[in-house]
Amino acid sequence: MTYPSSSRGERLAGTPVVRRGGYWWLTDGSGALLATDPVFTGELDRFTAARAAADHEIAALASRHRRRRL
């Protein structure tokens, strides 16, 4: 079993899923398992992209809100 470090990878929103080196890993306290199912990993990619877009929009809204208050 391979043990990717979550500190070196991108953890997905507080889940036991880490993206490292272009691959998704399912992790727990004892190790990690490479996720190889293309449907599952595709969904992880789509979720990550949607979350990044939402984070970007929230930051833009907060920025506009701060400018209005000044």
C-alpha positions as CSV (number, residue, x, y, z in Angstrom):
1,M,0.0,0.0,0.0
2,T,1.2,3.5,-0.8
3,Y,1.0,6.3,1.7
4,P,0.7,9.7,0.1
5,S,1.0,12.6,2.5
6,S,-2.2,14.7,2.7
7,S,0.0,17.7,3.7
8,R,1.6,17.5,0.3
9,G,-1.6,16.9,-1.6
10,E,-4.9,18.7,-2.0
11,R,-7.5,17.4,0.5
12,L,-11.0,17.6,-0.9
13,A,-13.2,19.6,1.5
14,G,-12.5,17.8,4.7
15,T,-13.0,14.4,3.2
16,P,-10.7,11.4,3.3
17,V,-9.9,12.1,-0.4
18,V,-6.6,13.6,-1.5
19,R,-5.4,14.6,-4.9
20,R,-1.6,14.2,-5.3
21,G,0.5,14.0,-8.4
22,G,-2.6,14.1,-10.6
23,Y,-4.2,11.1,-8.9
24,W,-7.0,10.8,-6.4
25,W,-6.3,8.8,-3.2
26,L,-8.7,7.5,-0.6
27,T,-7.0,7.9,2.8
28,D,-7.4,6.9,6.4
29,G,-5.2,6.7,9.4
30,S,-3.5,3.5,8.2
31,G,-2.7,4.4,4.6
32,A,-4.2,5.2,1.2
33,L,-5.7,3.5,-1.7
34,L,-5.4,4.8,-5.3
35,A,-8.8,5.6,-6.8
36,T,-8.8,4.2,-10.3
37,D,-12.5,4.2,-11.3
38,P,-12.8,6.8,-14.1
39,V,-16.4,7.6,-13.3
40,F,-15.6,8.2,-9.6
41,T,-12.5,10.2,-10.3
42,G,-14.3,12.2,-12.9
43,E,-17.0,13.1,-10.4
44,L,-14.2,14.2,-7.9
45,D,-12.7,16.4,-10.6
46,R,-16.1,18.0,-11.4
47,F,-16.8,18.5,-7.7
48,T,-13.4,20.1,-7.2
49,A,-14.0,22.4,-10.2
50,A,-17.4,23.4,-9.0
51,R,-16.1,24.1,-5.5
52,A,-13.3,26.3,-6.8
53,A,-15.8,28.2,-9.0
54,A,-18.1,28.7,-5.9
55,D,-15.1,29.9,-3.8
56,H,-14.1,32.3,-6.5
57,E,-17.6,33.8,-6.7
58,I,-17.9,34.1,-2.9
59,A,-14.6,36.0,-2.8
60,A,-15.7,38.3,-5.6
61,L,-19.0,39.0,-3.8
62,A,-17.2,39.7,-0.6
63,S,-14.8,42.0,-2.4
64,R,-17.7,44.0,-4.0
65,H,-19.5,44.2,-0.6
66,R,-16.4,45.6,1.0
67,R,-15.9,48.2,-1.7
68,R,-19.6,49.3,-1.3
69,R,-19.1,49.8,2.4
70,L,-16.1,52.1,2.0
